[in-house]
Amino acid sequence: MRALIVASLGLNIAVLVPVCFGLITRAGWTLAAYGPETPARGILLSVYLAILVGSAGLLLKPVPAMVAALLLVQIAYKLTTPFTVGTLANPVVMSNLAIAAFHTVTVAVILKSAGQ
C-alpha cells in the first residue's frame, strides 16, 4: 500500500510542478492545453497548487485516509473533464483519465487495507 501511495502522490507532484510553473509563467504550451488567460484558468491554478501542496505534505507524512480523500476528489474531477470540456482530444483530458485510473488503483488498495 505504501508504495502505491508514494507513487500516486509522486505522480501528482511530477505532473503538477511543470503544469503550475507553466501556468504561472504563461508558457506558450498552456494556451493550447488550457486556453487563454481567464479568471477560470487562475482558479484552476489555485486548485492545482492546493493539490500539489497537499500531495507534498502527505508524501512527507502519509495518512492513508487523507490520501484516499485527496485522490477521490481528483478521480471525480478528472473523470468529469471529458464532459465539461466536451472532447477527449484535449491532452489535459487524456492525461486526467490516465491519472484517474492510476489513482483508482491506489484508493482501492487503501480501502481494502482499511477493511482488514
Secondary structure, DSSP 8 states (H G I E B T S, - for coil): -HHHHHHHHHHHHHHHHHHHHHHHHT-THHHHHH-S--HHHHHHHHHHHHHHHHHHHHHHS--HHHHHHHHHHHHHHHHHHHHHH--S-SHHHHHHHHHHHHHHHHHHHHHHHHH-
